[in-house]
């Protein structure tokens, strides 16, 4: 079986990677500086800071399932373009926000750009199964590089032009991504007569009872809850606990992201070509667990640094593997809806992570550390048992799928 990208797949993967990278650049530019900035807004409190950060994920979660279903029924690109335009409007509102509640509303509107499920489904539609993990790895690597650039540039840009200008820059970059997607990326040709499973509300029940869907939903939700909670707490900690200025935060984030990306590349190859999905998956969870343990054992600034490093290693081990497994284990005719459920849980996790981080700011870091360690232990146990059932049922082999 041909396991290299075809010329059409290269064009599709590069195009989608560009659209995703530009879109995520706008999002990630805000992540390292938003929490300290929100503290300066009128009416701000730790709980409302957490709400303003997390409500983006809540709104995303609300629309991922209907957007995924509609992308199955009417096509990927129209749904993606609609959602991106909504995100642009929310970004403009964020730049104009003058108090914490107007920012909460702006972030809520931003969250209605719920295009993740349709975007991942588009990438899956335009690539073959045997190269799909590598396609997602390319997209994941681009997101990691964009993240590294964002955390390097965001504190500096925020210092020179202000956080509101970053919202306006986000709107502009998202507009570029929308135009590129609309005019340069093809719509998959799937005809109604070619479908084994027709778009129907009955398909919801199929996915709600699918143990593979449920396990991967849970995994992506937990991963993004950790991401948002850590980036609600750590930048705040750096600025207000350790007096570490925002323009220097990149000195922590950039090396952590680059190290994690270097580890991600061979790990993805091992998972795909040698069938070591379980080993890489569990290693990712354990890396996150080690990060939280180091934060507790190594007190002070360096404990926070180690948490960031080991979290990113775990994050980039898991990020390309989880959606790839979902597309392998889900019927192609349910892919949009399946990814809608998947991304709903991803952004519900982000919402929970914002609230989790807000409670941590109020009650102390131990609140996050203890609960995170418990979650990681349970997650690793569930993962091991789930993979064992996949191997025993023959749904996942010891070689490339």
N, C-alpha and C positions, 0 to 999 in steps of 0.2 A: 504494500500500500504506500502511495506517495505521501511522504511526511514532511515535505518542504512546502513553503508558501508558493502558490501560483502567482503569476503577475497580477491577476485580478484581486487576489487576496491581499497582496502587498499594498496595492492601491487603496483597497477598502480599509485595511488596518491602519495605514499611515493617515488616511483622511479622518477616520474616527478618532485616532489618537490625537491628531491636531485639535479637533473640535473639543474633545474631552479635556485636553491639557489647557487650552485657552479658557474654557469654562471654569476649570478647577483653579486656575491661577487667580481668577477673580474671587473665588471663594476663600482660598488659602491666604490671600493677602490680608484678610481680616482676622483670621484665626489667632495669630500671635499677639495682636494689639487690641482686640475688641474688649476683652475682660477689663484691663486697666482703664480703657477709655470710658466704658459704661459707668464706672464709678464716679466720673466727673459730671454725668448728666443729672439734671434736676429730678429729684424723687428717687434716686438710685438706692438700692439696698442689696445685700448679698443674694436674697431670694429672687429679686427682680432681675439682677444681673444674670443669674442662672436661667431664669425664664426667658430673657431676651436672647440668650445664646441657644438654649434648647428648643425654643418654639419653632425655629426654622425646621428642625428635624420632625417635630410633630406635624407641621403642615405638609412636609414632604411625605410623611407616612400616610396621611389622610388621602392623598391622591395617587399614590403609586399603583394601587390595585386597579382603580378605574382607568388610569392612563395605560397600564399594561394591557388590560382587556381591550381597550379601544385601539391600541396599536396592533393587536392581533386581528381586529375586525376591519379597521380602516387604513392600516399601514403605519410604519414606524415614523417616517419623516413628518407628516402633518402634526402628529401628537408632540413630537420633540420640539418643533418650531413654536407651537402654541405655548408650551411650558416655558421655553426659553424667553419668550416675550414677557410673560408674567414675571419671571425672575428679574428681568431688566427693570420693570416698573418698580418692583420692591426695592431694588438697589438704589434707584433714584430717591425713593422715599426715605431710605436709610441715611442717605447723604444730607437730607433736609431735616432729619429728626432733631429736636431740641430738648426733649425730655425722655425719661426712660420708657414711658408708656407709648409714645409715638415710635420709639425704636422697637418696642415689642410688636407693634402693628406692622412696621416695615419688615421686620424679620419674618413675620407670619406670611406676608405677601410674597417675600422672596421664596419662601418654602413651597409656594404653589407652582414653582418651576420644577415639577416632579418628573424629570425626564430620565432618571437613571435606569429604570426598568426598560423603557423603550430603547435607550441608547445601548445597553448591554445586549438586548435582544437583537438589535440591528447588527452589532458586531458578530454575534453568534450566527445569525442568518447568513452572513456574508463570508463565513469561514467554515472549513470542514472540521469534524469532530477531532480528528487526530492532530490538528495543529491549533486547536482552540485555546488550550492552556497557554501556549506560547503567545498567541494573540493577546490574551488577557494580561500576560506578563509584560508585553510591550506597553499596553495601556497603563498597567500598574507602575511600570518603571517611569513612564512619562509623568504620571501623577507624583511619584516620589521626587523626580527631578524638579518639577514645578513647585512642589512643597519646599524643597531645599532653597530654590530661588526666592520663593515668597517669604520664608522666615528670615532670609538674609536681607531682602529688600524692604519688607514691610516695616520693621522698626525704624529704619532710616527714612523711608518715605513718609511714615506717620509723623516723624519729627520735623520734616521739612514742609510737607503740604497738609498734614492733618488727616485724621481718620475719616472725616466726611468725604474728603477727596478720594480716598480709597474706594468708597462706595460708588462714586461716579466712575472711577476707573474700572471697577467691576462691571458696571453696566455697559461700558464701551467694549470691553473684552468679550463679554457675553454676546453682544451684538455681532462682533466679528465671527464668533463661533457659529452663531445662528445662520449668518449669510453663507459661510463656507459649507455648512451642512446642507442647506437648502439647494445649493447650486452645484456642488462638486461630489457629493456622496450619493450613490444610486439607491433607489428603493428596491428591496428584494422582490423578486417576481414569484409570488405564491398565489396561485389561482384557487378559487373556491373548490373546483372539482378535484384538485390535488390533495385536499385536506382529508385526513382520516378522522380527525376530531373537529367538528364545526364549532365556531365561537358560540358559546351558550352559557347562561348563568349556571347550568348544571355542572360546568367545569370547576366552579368554585368548590363544590363538595369533594371533587376528586383530589384537589390539592390540599384541602383542609384535613384530609385523612391520610395523606402521604407522609410516612415517617421520614423519608429522606428530605422532603421539603421542610418539614418541621424542624429537623436537626440543623439544617443549613440556615434556616430563618433565625433560629436561636443563636447560632454561632456569629452571624453577621451583626445581629443586634447587640450582643455582648461586646464584640470587637469595637463597634462604634460608640457604645456607651463609655468604654474605657478611653477612646480617643478624645471625646468631647469633655469628659470629666477631668482628664489630665490637663487639657489645654484651657480649662476654666480655672484650675487651681495653680498649675506650675507658673504661668506668666505672672499671675497675681502674687504668688510666693516670691518669685525672683525680684519683683519691683518693691513690694511692701514689707517683706520679711528680711530679705538679704540685701536690699538696697542695690540690686544689680540692674543698671539702667537698660531701658528697652532697646536702644540702638546696639547693645552688645549681646542681645539674646541669641542672635544668629551664631555666635561662637559656640553655643551649646547645640543648637538644633541642626546646623549644617553638617558637622562631623557625624552626628548620630544618624541622620538620614542617609548620608553617603555610605557609611559602614553597612547600614541595613540593606541598601540597594546592592552592594557588592555581594552580600550573603544571599540575597534573593535570587540572583541569576542562576548560580549553580543549583540551588535548592529547587527551583522550578523545573530545571532540566532533569534532576534526579526524580522528582515526583512524576513527571510526565513519561519519560523514556524508560524508567526502571520500575514504574508502578509503586513508588514509595509515598503515596499520598498520605497514608496514615502516619508514617514517621515524621514527615515534614509538618503535618497538621499539628500533631501533639507537641513537637519541638517548638512551634510558634506559640502555643498556649503556655508552655513551661517558661519560655523566654519572658513573656509578660509577667508571669508569676515571680520570676527571679527579680525583675525590675521593682515590683512592689516590695519584695523582701529587702532588697538593697536600700530602698528609701527608708525603711524602718531601722535597718541595722547600721547604716552609715548616716549619721545625723547631719542635719544642716544642708548647705548648698550642694555638696557633692552627692548626697543622697538623692536630691532632685535630678541632678545630671544623670546619674545611673538609671533612674527610673525612665527618663526620656530615651536613653540609649537602648535599653533592653526592651522597652515598649515598641520602639520602631523596628527593631529586629523581628520581634514577634508579629507585628502588624504586616510587615512586608513579606514574611513567610506565608501568612494566611490570605492576604488580600487577593492575589491572583488565583489561588487554589479554590477558594470557596465558590465564586460564581462559575468557575469552570466545571466543578463537580455538579453544580445544579443543572447546567445545560447538558451535561452528559447523562444525567439521571432523569431528566424531564423530557416528555414527548415534544417534538418540535412544534406541533400545533398548539401546545399549551405554553409555549416559551414566554410570550409576552405577559400573560396572566401570572405564570409562575414567578417571573422576575418582578412582577408587581408586588406579589406577596413578600418576596425576598427583600425588596427595597423598602417596603413598608416597615418591616422589622428593622432594617438598617437605620432608618430615620427615627423610628420610635426609640431605638437604642440611643441615637444622638440626643433626642429630647430627654430621655431619662438621664443621660450623661450630664446634660446641662443642669438638671435639677440636683443630681448627685453632687456635682461640683459646687453648686450653690449651698447645699447643706454642709459640705465640707468646709467652705469658707466661713460658715457660721459656727460650726461645732468643733472643727479641728481636723487635721490630716488623718488622724487615727481612724476616723469614721470611714474614710475612703480605703485606707490600707487594709483594715481587717475584713471588710466586706469584699474587697477585690480578691484577697487571698482565698477566701471561702469559695467565691464564684469560680476562680481559676481551677481549683482542685476538683470541684464538681464537673466543670466543663471538660476537663481532661478525661475523667472517668467515663462520662457519657460518650465522648468522642471515641474512646477505645472500644466500647461496647458496640457502638453504631458501625464502625468500620468492620468489626468482627462479623456482624450480621450481613454486611454487604459482601464480604469475601465468601461466607458460607452459602449465600444465595446466588453466587456467581455473577453479581452485578458489577463487581470490580475485581479485576485480575491483578496479577503481580507484574504485568508488563503494560506497555502503553496502550491506552484504550482507543 
